[in-house]
Amino acid sequence: MVIVEHKPLEKLVTKMIQASGSEFEEAEAVALNLVEANLMGHDSHGVGLAPRYMQHALTGTMTPGADISLITDNGVYLLLDGNMGYGQTIGREAMNLGIDKVKRNGAAFVGLRNVHHLGRIGAWGELCAKAGFISIHYVNATGHKPYVAPYGGYEARYSTNPYCTAIPATEKTPMMVLDMATSRVAQGKVRVAHYSEKQLPMPDALVGPNGKLTSDPGVVFRDPMGALLSFGEHKGYGLALLCDLLAGGLPGGGTARPELNTGETIRNNMLTIIIDPSQFQSGVSFAAEFDSLVDYVKSGQPAEGHDKIRVAGEPEQESMQKRKLDGIPIDDNTWAEMIKLGCENGMSKSDFDKII
């Protein structure tokens, strides 16, 4: 395990992404997004993805420097194509276009298709919330083998299909950001456990190729391959299929069809609904209701093993404060993979050693 301060890590990852064909501005945007995920405690969506991004850029399965394309602009509807560019830049541009549309029309339905990995979806919810808007995000993924088995089965059929909703902050209550995979655990968290040579703490998150439950994260990295399971049994499974249909089917990027579940890339599609809460003119204060509900929910007594009751978004902010002070931990296997890809593409090992 190595411990790295976030600012030097941002510079290092910027250099890695530049080494695989990006201009500085794009590389920095990718690096800031990945390091922010680490700071928030989501190492699954952090700098451990940089080697994978580099491989995709170098082999042509994603497109550094790609621009967004406007497909449809019709009232509150906006359809965009990411041209397999970096999700960190295309995603931000798509959300900014959606926010502009809400300011003009009071709401926006933004379909974004054919974009490389969008990273932590909560980042896009936070962008909308900072502008004062509620946002709902449905995401699917193709371009690689499926990882998640449907409820009642044990063979993988689709991806981890994230769902996110973000609520703007009030003067009293921080923004609420619910950002989750529809699988019991994100695929990236399985990768982190595998690289850290640890068992998953959840006994009901993975199934082996024999159909038996397992805590061994290696089952999704070996042949024959096992699968991840949905959270909440049939409930997470149902939400996963909705994400696939709404994110992939509606904007035209494609659902988890077998012919799209091949390759060595990450192709995301996302449907985003952005709402201006003031447009309802309900006569009541949404912010006051938000404050009241959070206060009431958090007034309960914490259960054994918990120091307090939290709401979505709070653990990330607590992790951010801690890791900015103490540094970001990176497991040895992930660090070695970062060094390998960097050094194969013009960087030196000293670039990595000097920031530990």
Contacts in CASP RR format, 6 or more apart in sequence:
PFRMAT RR
TARGET T0000
AUTHOR 0000-0000-0000
METHOD contacts of the structure
MODEL  1
MVIVEHKPLEKLVTKMIQASGSEFEEAEAVALNLVEANLMGHDSHGVGLA
PRYMQHALTGTMTPGADISLITDNGVYLLLDGNMGYGQTIGREAMNLGID
KVKRNGAAFVGLRNVHHLGRIGAWGELCAKAGFISIHYVNATGHKPYVAP
YGGYEARYSTNPYCTAIPATEKTPMMVLDMATSRVAQGKVRVAHYSEKQL
PMPDALVGPNGKLTSDPGVVFRDPMGALLSFGEHKGYGLALLCDLLAGGL
PGGGTARPELNTGETIRNNMLTIIIDPSQFQSGVSFAAEFDSLVDYVKSG
QPAEGHDKIRVAGEPEQESMQKRKLDGIPIDDNTWAEMIKLGCENGMSKS
DFDKII
1 329 0 8 1.000
1 330 0 8 1.000
1 331 0 8 1.000
1 332 0 8 1.000
2 329 0 8 1.000
2 330 0 8 1.000
2 332 0 8 1.000
2 335 0 8 1.000
2 356 0 8 1.000
3 326 0 8 1.000
3 327 0 8 1.000
3 328 0 8 1.000
3 329 0 8 1.000
3 330 0 8 1.000
3 356 0 8 1.000
4 12 0 8 1.000
4 327 0 8 1.000
4 328 0 8 1.000
4 330 0 8 1.000
4 355 0 8 1.000
4 356 0 8 1.000
5 327 0 8 1.000
5 328 0 8 1.000
5 355 0 8 1.000
6 35 0 8 1.000
6 38 0 8 1.000
6 39 0 8 1.000
6 323 0 8 1.000
6 324 0 8 1.000
6 327 0 8 1.000
6 328 0 8 1.000
8 355 0 8 1.000
9 31 0 8 1.000
9 35 0 8 1.000
9 38 0 8 1.000
9 47 0 8 1.000
9 328 0 8 1.000
9 355 0 8 1.000
10 28 0 8 1.000
10 31 0 8 1.000
10 32 0 8 1.000
10 35 0 8 1.000
11 31 0 8 1.000
11 355 0 8 1.000
12 31 0 8 1.000
12 351 0 8 1.000
12 352 0 8 1.000
12 355 0 8 1.000
13 27 0 8 1.000
13 30 0 8 1.000
13 31 0 8 1.000
13 34 0 8 1.000
13 35 0 8 1.000
13 47 0 8 1.000
13 50 0 8 1.000
14 24 0 8 1.000
14 27 0 8 1.000
14 28 0 8 1.000
14 30 0 8 1.000
14 31 0 8 1.000
15 27 0 8 1.000
15 347 0 8 1.000
15 351 0 8 1.000
16 27 0 8 1.000
16 31 0 8 1.000
16 50 0 8 1.000
16 51 0 8 1.000
16 54 0 8 1.000
16 338 0 8 1.000
16 341 0 8 1.000
16 342 0 8 1.000
16 345 0 8 1.000
16 347 0 8 1.000
17 26 0 8 1.000
17 27 0 8 1.000
17 30 0 8 1.000
17 31 0 8 1.000
17 50 0 8 1.000
17 53 0 8 1.000
17 54 0 8 1.000
17 57 0 8 1.000
18 24 0 8 1.000
18 27 0 8 1.000
19 54 0 8 1.000
19 342 0 8 1.000
19 345 0 8 1.000
19 346 0 8 1.000
19 347 0 8 1.000
20 53 0 8 1.000
20 54 0 8 1.000
20 57 0 8 1.000
20 58 0 8 1.000
20 64 0 8 1.000
20 345 0 8 1.000
21 57 0 8 1.000
21 64 0 8 1.000
22 30 0 8 1.000
22 57 0 8 1.000
22 64 0 8 1.000
22 65 0 8 1.000
22 86 0 8 1.000
23 64 0 8 1.000
23 65 0 8 1.000
26 64 0 8 1.000
26 65 0 8 1.000
26 86 0 8 1.000
26 89 0 8 1.000
29 86 0 8 1.000
29 88 0 8 1.000
29 89 0 8 1.000
29 92 0 8 1.000
30 50 0 8 1.000
30 53 0 8 1.000
30 86 0 8 1.000
30 88 0 8 1.000
30 89 0 8 1.000
31 47 0 8 1.000
31 50 0 8 1.000
32 88 0 8 1.000
33 88 0 8 1.000
33 119 0 8 1.000
33 120 0 8 1.000
33 123 0 8 1.000
34 45 0 8 1.000
34 46 0 8 1.000
34 47 0 8 1.000
34 48 0 8 1.000
34 49 0 8 1.000
34 50 0 8 1.000
34 88 0 8 1.000
34 119 0 8 1.000
35 46 0 8 1.000
35 47 0 8 1.000
35 328 0 8 1.000
36 120 0 8 1.000
36 123 0 8 1.000
37 43 0 8 1.000
37 44 0 8 1.000
37 45 0 8 1.000
37 46 0 8 1.000
37 119 0 8 1.000
37 120 0 8 1.000
37 123 0 8 1.000
38 46 0 8 1.000
38 47 0 8 1.000
38 323 0 8 1.000
38 328 0 8 1.000
38 330 0 8 1.000
39 319 0 8 1.000
39 320 0 8 1.000
39 323 0 8 1.000
39 324 0 8 1.000
39 328 0 8 1.000
40 120 0 8 1.000
40 316 0 8 1.000
40 317 0 8 1.000
40 319 0 8 1.000
40 320 0 8 1.000
41 315 0 8 1.000
41 316 0 8 1.000
41 319 0 8 1.000
41 323 0 8 1.000
42 120 0 8 1.000
42 316 0 8 1.000
43 189 0 8 1.000
43 192 0 8 1.000
43 329 0 8 1.000
43 330 0 8 1.000
44 186 0 8 1.000
44 187 0 8 1.000
44 188 0 8 1.000
44 189 0 8 1.000
44 191 0 8 1.000
44 192 0 8 1.000
45 119 0 8 1.000
45 120 0 8 1.000
45 186 0 8 1.000
45 188 0 8 1.000
46 120 0 8 1.000
47 328 0 8 1.000
47 330 0 8 1.000
47 334 0 8 1.000
47 338 0 8 1.000
48 330 0 8 1.000
48 334 0 8 1.000
48 337 0 8 1.000
48 338 0 8 1.000
49 117 0 8 1.000
49 119 0 8 1.000
50 338 0 8 1.000
50 341 0 8 1.000
51 337 0 8 1.000
51 338 0 8 1.000
51 340 0 8 1.000
51 341 0 8 1.000
51 342 0 8 1.000
52 266 0 8 1.000
53 62 0 8 1.000
53 86 0 8 1.000
53 116 0 8 1.000
53 117 0 8 1.000
54 341 0 8 1.000
54 342 0 8 1.000
54 345 0 8 1.000
55 264 0 8 1.000
55 341 0 8 1.000
56 62 0 8 1.000
56 116 0 8 1.000
56 264 0 8 1.000
56 265 0 8 1.000
56 266 0 8 1.000
57 63 0 8 1.000
57 64 0 8 1.000
58 345 0 8 1.000
59 264 0 8 1.000
61 84 0 8 1.000
61 263 0 8 1.000
61 264 0 8 1.000
61 265 0 8 1.000
62 84 0 8 1.000
62 85 0 8 1.000
62 86 0 8 1.000
62 116 0 8 1.000
62 265 0 8 1.000
62 266 0 8 1.000
63 83 0 8 1.000
63 84 0 8 1.000
63 85 0 8 1.000
63 116 0 8 1.000
64 85 0 8 1.000
64 86 0 8 1.000
65 85 0 8 1.000
65 86 0 8 1.000
65 89 0 8 1.000
66 82 0 8 1.000
66 83 0 8 1.000
66 84 0 8 1.000
66 85 0 8 1.000
66 86 0 8 1.000
66 90 0 8 1.000
67 83 0 8 1.000
68 80 0 8 1.000
68 81 0 8 1.000
68 82 0 8 1.000
68 83 0 8 1.000
68 90 0 8 1.000
68 93 0 8 1.000
68 94 0 8 1.000
68 97 0 8 1.000
69 80 0 8 1.000
69 81 0 8 1.000
69 82 0 8 1.000
69 83 0 8 1.000
70 78 0 8 1.000
70 79 0 8 1.000
70 80 0 8 1.000
71 79 0 8 1.000
71 80 0 8 1.000
71 81 0 8 1.000
72 78 0 8 1.000
72 79 0 8 1.000
73 79 0 8 1.000
75 101 0 8 1.000
75 105 0 8 1.000
76 101 0 8 1.000
76 105 0 8 1.000
76 106 0 8 1.000
76 107 0 8 1.000
76 108 0 8 1.000
76 109 0 8 1.000
77 109 0 8 1.000
78 97 0 8 1.000
78 98 0 8 1.000
78 101 0 8 1.000
78 108 0 8 1.000
78 109 0 8 1.000
78 110 0 8 1.000
78 111 0 8 1.000
79 110 0 8 1.000
79 111 0 8 1.000
79 113 0 8 1.000
79 251 0 8 1.000
80 94 0 8 1.000
80 97 0 8 1.000
80 110 0 8 1.000
80 111 0 8 1.000
80 112 0 8 1.000
80 113 0 8 1.000
81 112 0 8 1.000
81 113 0 8 1.000
81 114 0 8 1.000
82 90 0 8 1.000
82 94 0 8 1.000
82 112 0 8 1.000
82 113 0 8 1.000
82 114 0 8 1.000
82 115 0 8 1.000
83 90 0 8 1.000
83 114 0 8 1.000
83 115 0 8 1.000
84 114 0 8 1.000
84 115 0 8 1.000
84 116 0 8 1.000
84 265 0 8 1.000
84 267 0 8 1.000
85 115 0 8 1.000
85 116 0 8 1.000
86 116 0 8 1.000
87 115 0 8 1.000
87 116 0 8 1.000
87 117 0 8 1.000
87 118 0 8 1.000
87 119 0 8 1.000
87 268 0 8 1.000
88 118 0 8 1.000
88 119 0 8 1.000
90 112 0 8 1.000
90 115 0 8 1.000
90 116 0 8 1.000
90 118 0 8 1.000
91 112 0 8 1.000
91 115 0 8 1.000
91 118 0 8 1.000
91 124 0 8 1.000
91 270 0 8 1.000
92 124 0 8 1.000
92 127 0 8 1.000
94 110 0 8 1.000
94 111 0 8 1.000
94 112 0 8 1.000
94 115 0 8 1.000
94 124 0 8 1.000
94 270 0 8 1.000
94 272 0 8 1.000
95 110 0 8 1.000
95 124 0 8 1.000
95 125 0 8 1.000
95 127 0 8 1.000
95 128 0 8 1.000
95 135 0 8 1.000
95 272 0 8 1.000
96 127 0 8 1.000
97 110 0 8 1.000
98 108 0 8 1.000
98 110 0 8 1.000
98 272 0 8 1.000
98 274 0 8 1.000
99 108 0 8 1.000
99 127 0 8 1.000
99 128 0 8 1.000
99 131 0 8 1.000
99 133 0 8 1.000
99 274 0 8 1.000
101 108 0 8 1.000
101 110 0 8 1.000
101 274 0 8 1.000
102 108 0 8 1.000
102 131 0 8 1.000
102 133 0 8 1.000
102 274 0 8 1.000
102 275 0 8 1.000
102 276 0 8 1.000
103 276 0 8 1.000
106 276 0 8 1.000
106 279 0 8 1.000
107 273 0 8 1.000
107 274 0 8 1.000
107 275 0 8 1.000
107 276 0 8 1.000
107 279 0 8 1.000
108 272 0 8 1.000
108 273 0 8 1.000
108 274 0 8 1.000
109 271 0 8 1.000
109 272 0 8 1.000
109 273 0 8 1.000
109 274 0 8 1.000
110 270 0 8 1.000
110 271 0 8 1.000
110 272 0 8 1.000
110 273 0 8 1.000
110 274 0 8 1.000
111 250 0 8 1.000
111 251 0 8 1.000
111 269 0 8 1.000
111 270 0 8 1.000
111 271 0 8 1.000
111 272 0 8 1.000
112 251 0 8 1.000
112 268 0 8 1.000
112 269 0 8 1.000
112 270 0 8 1.000
112 271 0 8 1.000
112 272 0 8 1.000
113 248 0 8 1.000
113 251 0 8 1.000
113 252 0 8 1.000
113 253 0 8 1.000
113 254 0 8 1.000
113 269 0 8 1.000
114 253 0 8 1.000
114 267 0 8 1.000
114 269 0 8 1.000
115 267 0 8 1.000
115 268 0 8 1.000
115 269 0 8 1.000
115 270 0 8 1.000
116 265 0 8 1.000
116 266 0 8 1.000
116 267 0 8 1.000
116 268 0 8 1.000
117 141 0 8 1.000
117 266 0 8 1.000
117 268 0 8 1.000
118 124 0 8 1.000
118 139 0 8 1.000
118 268 0 8 1.000
118 270 0 8 1.000
120 179 0 8 1.000
121 137 0 8 1.000
121 139 0 8 1.000
121 162 0 8 1.000
121 164 0 8 1.000
121 179 0 8 1.000
121 270 0 8 1.000
122 137 0 8 1.000
122 164 0 8 1.000
122 166 0 8 1.000
122 177 0 8 1.000
122 179 0 8 1.000
124 135 0 8 1.000
124 137 0 8 1.000
124 164 0 8 1.000
124 270 0 8 1.000
124 272 0 8 1.000
125 135 0 8 1.000
125 137 0 8 1.000
125 164 0 8 1.000
125 165 0 8 1.000
125 166 0 8 1.000
125 177 0 8 1.000
125 179 0 8 1.000
126 166 0 8 1.000
126 175 0 8 1.000
126 177 0 8 1.000
128 134 0 8 1.000
128 135 0 8 1.000
128 166 0 8 1.000
128 272 0 8 1.000
128 274 0 8 1.000
129 135 0 8 1.000
129 166 0 8 1.000
129 167 0 8 1.000
129 168 0 8 1.000
129 169 0 8 1.000
129 175 0 8 1.000
129 177 0 8 1.000
130 168 0 8 1.000
130 175 0 8 1.000
131 168 0 8 1.000
132 168 0 8 1.000
132 276 0 8 1.000
132 277 0 8 1.000
133 168 0 8 1.000
133 274 0 8 1.000
133 275 0 8 1.000
133 276 0 8 1.000
133 277 0 8 1.000
134 165 0 8 1.000
134 166 0 8 1.000
134 167 0 8 1.000
134 168 0 8 1.000
134 274 0 8 1.000
134 275 0 8 1.000
134 277 0 8 1.000
135 164 0 8 1.000
135 165 0 8 1.000
135 166 0 8 1.000
135 272 0 8 1.000
135 273 0 8 1.000
135 274 0 8 1.000
135 275 0 8 1.000
136 164 0 8 1.000
136 165 0 8 1.000
136 272 0 8 1.000
136 273 0 8 1.000
136 275 0 8 1.000
137 162 0 8 1.000
137 163 0 8 1.000
137 164 0 8 1.000
137 165 0 8 1.000
137 270 0 8 1.000
137 271 0 8 1.000
137 272 0 8 1.000
137 273 0 8 1.000
138 161 0 8 1.000
138 163 0 8 1.000
138 242 0 8 1.000
138 243 0 8 1.000
138 246 0 8 1.000
138 247 0 8 1.000
138 270 0 8 1.000
138 271 0 8 1.000
138 272 0 8 1.000
139 161 0 8 1.000
139 162 0 8 1.000
139 163 0 8 1.000
139 164 0 8 1.000
139 243 0 8 1.000
139 247 0 8 1.000
139 268 0 8 1.000
139 269 0 8 1.000
139 270 0 8 1.000
140 158 0 8 1.000
140 159 0 8 1.000
140 161 0 8 1.000
140 243 0 8 1.000
140 244 0 8 1.000
140 247 0 8 1.000
140 248 0 8 1.000
140 254 0 8 1.000
140 255 0 8 1.000
140 256 0 8 1.000
140 268 0 8 1.000
140 269 0 8 1.000
141 159 0 8 1.000
141 160 0 8 1.000
141 161 0 8 1.000
141 266 0 8 1.000
141 267 0 8 1.000
141 268 0 8 1.000
141 269 0 8 1.000
142 159 0 8 1.000
142 253 0 8 1.000
142 254 0 8 1.000
142 255 0 8 1.000
142 256 0 8 1.000
142 257 0 8 1.000
142 260 0 8 1.000
142 261 0 8 1.000
142 267 0 8 1.000
142 269 0 8 1.000
143 260 0 8 1.000
143 261 0 8 1.000
143 262 0 8 1.000
143 263 0 8 1.000
143 264 0 8 1.000
143 265 0 8 1.000
143 266 0 8 1.000
143 267 0 8 1.000
144 159 0 8 1.000
144 261 0 8 1.000
144 262 0 8 1.000
144 263 0 8 1.000
144 264 0 8 1.000
144 265 0 8 1.000
144 266 0 8 1.000
145 156 0 8 1.000
145 225 0 8 1.000
145 261 0 8 1.000
145 262 0 8 1.000
145 263 0 8 1.000
146 156 0 8 1.000
146 157 0 8 1.000
146 158 0 8 1.000
146 159 0 8 1.000
146 227 0 8 1.000
146 256 0 8 1.000
146 261 0 8 1.000
147 156 0 8 1.000
147 158 0 8 1.000
147 159 0 8 1.000
147 160 0 8 1.000
147 183 0 8 1.000
147 187 0 8 1.000
147 220 0 8 1.000
147 227 0 8 1.000
147 228 0 8 1.000
148 156 0 8 1.000
148 157 0 8 1.000
148 158 0 8 1.000
148 159 0 8 1.000
148 160 0 8 1.000
148 161 0 8 1.000
148 182 0 8 1.000
148 183 0 8 1.000
148 227 0 8 1.000
148 228 0 8 1.000
148 229 0 8 1.000
148 230 0 8 1.000
148 240 0 8 1.000
149 155 0 8 1.000
149 156 0 8 1.000
149 157 0 8 1.000
149 207 0 8 1.000
149 226 0 8 1.000
149 227 0 8 1.000
149 228 0 8 1.000
149 229 0 8 1.000
149 230 0 8 1.000
150 157 0 8 1.000
150 158 0 8 1.000
150 230 0 8 1.000
150 237 0 8 1.000
150 241 0 8 1.000
151 229 0 8 1.000
151 230 0 8 1.000
151 233 0 8 1.000
151 234 0 8 1.000
151 236 0 8 1.000
151 237 0 8 1.000
151 238 0 8 1.000
154 207 0 8 1.000
154 208 0 8 1.000
154 209 0 8 1.000
154 211 0 8 1.000
154 226 0 8 1.000
154 227 0 8 1.000
155 227 0 8 1.000
156 225 0 8 1.000
156 226 0 8 1.000
156 227 0 8 1.000
156 228 0 8 1.000
157 256 0 8 1.000
158 240 0 8 1.000
158 241 0 8 1.000
158 244 0 8 1.000
158 255 0 8 1.000
158 256 0 8 1.000
158 261 0 8 1.000
159 187 0 8 1.000
159 256 0 8 1.000
160 181 0 8 1.000
160 182 0 8 1.000
160 183 0 8 1.000
160 186 0 8 1.000
160 187 0 8 1.000
160 228 0 8 1.000
160 240 0 8 1.000
161 181 0 8 1.000
161 182 0 8 1.000
161 183 0 8 1.000
161 239 0 8 1.000
161 240 0 8 1.000
161 243 0 8 1.000
161 244 0 8 1.000
161 247 0 8 1.000
162 179 0 8 1.000
162 180 0 8 1.000
162 181 0 8 1.000
162 182 0 8 1.000
162 186 0 8 1.000
162 243 0 8 1.000
163 178 0 8 1.000
163 179 0 8 1.000
163 180 0 8 1.000
163 182 0 8 1.000
163 239 0 8 1.000
163 243 0 8 1.000
164 177 0 8 1.000
164 178 0 8 1.000
164 179 0 8 1.000
164 180 0 8 1.000
165 177 0 8 1.000
165 178 0 8 1.000
166 175 0 8 1.000
166 176 0 8 1.000
166 177 0 8 1.000
166 178 0 8 1.000
166 179 0 8 1.000
167 175 0 8 1.000
167 176 0 8 1.000
167 177 0 8 1.000
167 290 0 8 1.000
168 175 0 8 1.000
168 277 0 8 1.000
168 287 0 8 1.000
169 175 0 8 1.000
170 287 0 8 1.000
170 288 0 8 1.000
170 290 0 8 1.000
170 291 0 8 1.000
171 287 0 8 1.000
172 291 0 8 1.000
173 290 0 8 1.000
173 291 0 8 1.000
173 294 0 8 1.000
174 313 0 8 1.000
174 314 0 8 1.000
174 317 0 8 1.000
175 313 0 8 1.000
176 290 0 8 1.000
176 294 0 8 1.000
176 311 0 8 1.000
176 312 0 8 1.000
176 313 0 8 1.000
177 312 0 8 1.000
177 313 0 8 1.000
177 316 0 8 1.000
178 312 0 8 1.000
178 313 0 8 1.000
179 312 0 8 1.000
180 231 0 8 1.000
181 187 0 8 1.000
181 231 0 8 1.000
182 230 0 8 1.000
182 231 0 8 1.000
182 236 0 8 1.000
182 237 0 8 1.000
182 238 0 8 1.000
182 239 0 8 1.000
182 240 0 8 1.000
182 243 0 8 1.000
183 205 0 8 1.000
183 228 0 8 1.000
183 229 0 8 1.000
183 230 0 8 1.000
183 231 0 8 1.000
183 240 0 8 1.000
184 202 0 8 1.000
184 204 0 8 1.000
184 205 0 8 1.000
184 206 0 8 1.000
184 228 0 8 1.000
184 229 0 8 1.000
184 230 0 8 1.000
184 231 0 8 1.000
184 232 0 8 1.000
185 200 0 8 1.000
185 202 0 8 1.000
185 205 0 8 1.000
185 228 0 8 1.000
187 220 0 8 1.000
187 228 0 8 1.000
190 200 0 8 1.000
190 205 0 8 1.000
190 206 0 8 1.000
190 217 0 8 1.000
190 218 0 8 1.000
190 220 0 8 1.000
190 228 0 8 1.000
191 217 0 8 1.000
191 221 0 8 1.000
192 331 0 8 1.000
192 334 0 8 1.000
193 199 0 8 1.000
193 200 0 8 1.000
193 217 0 8 1.000
194 217 0 8 1.000
194 218 0 8 1.000
194 220 0 8 1.000
194 221 0 8 1.000
195 331 0 8 1.000
195 333 0 8 1.000
195 334 0 8 1.000
195 337 0 8 1.000
196 331 0 8 1.000
196 333 0 8 1.000
197 333 0 8 1.000
198 217 0 8 1.000
199 215 0 8 1.000
199 216 0 8 1.000
199 217 0 8 1.000
200 206 0 8 1.000
200 215 0 8 1.000
200 216 0 8 1.000
200 217 0 8 1.000
201 215 0 8 1.000
202 215 0 8 1.000
203 213 0 8 1.000
203 215 0 8 1.000
204 213 0 8 1.000
204 229 0 8 1.000
205 215 0 8 1.000
205 228 0 8 1.000
205 229 0 8 1.000
206 213 0 8 1.000
206 214 0 8 1.000
206 215 0 8 1.000
206 216 0 8 1.000
206 217 0 8 1.000
206 219 0 8 1.000
206 220 0 8 1.000
206 226 0 8 1.000
206 227 0 8 1.000
206 228 0 8 1.000
206 229 0 8 1.000
207 213 0 8 1.000
207 214 0 8 1.000
207 219 0 8 1.000
207 226 0 8 1.000
207 227 0 8 1.000
207 228 0 8 1.000
207 229 0 8 1.000
208 214 0 8 1.000
208 219 0 8 1.000
208 226 0 8 1.000
208 227 0 8 1.000
209 219 0 8 1.000
209 224 0 8 1.000
209 225 0 8 1.000
209 226 0 8 1.000
211 226 0 8 1.000
219 225 0 8 1.000
219 226 0 8 1.000
219 227 0 8 1.000
220 226 0 8 1.000
220 227 0 8 1.000
220 228 0 8 1.000
230 236 0 8 1.000
230 237 0 8 1.000
230 238 0 8 1.000
230 240 0 8 1.000
244 255 0 8 1.000
244 256 0 8 1.000
245 255 0 8 1.000
246 271 0 8 1.000
247 268 0 8 1.000
247 269 0 8 1.000
247 270 0 8 1.000
247 271 0 8 1.000
248 254 0 8 1.000
248 255 0 8 1.000
248 269 0 8 1.000
248 271 0 8 1.000
249 255 0 8 1.000
249 269 0 8 1.000
250 271 0 8 1.000
251 269 0 8 1.000
251 270 0 8 1.000
251 271 0 8 1.000
252 269 0 8 1.000
253 267 0 8 1.000
253 269 0 8 1.000
254 260 0 8 1.000
254 269 0 8 1.000
260 267 0 8 1.000
277 286 0 8 1.000
294 311 0 8 1.000
297 309 0 8 1.000
297 311 0 8 1.000
298 308 0 8 1.000
298 309 0 8 1.000
298 310 0 8 1.000
298 311 0 8 1.000
300 309 0 8 1.000
302 308 0 8 1.000
302 309 0 8 1.000
330 338 0 8 1.000
335 352 0 8 1.000
338 352 0 8 1.000
339 349 0 8 1.000
339 352 0 8 1.000
342 351 0 8 1.000
343 349 0 8 1.000
END
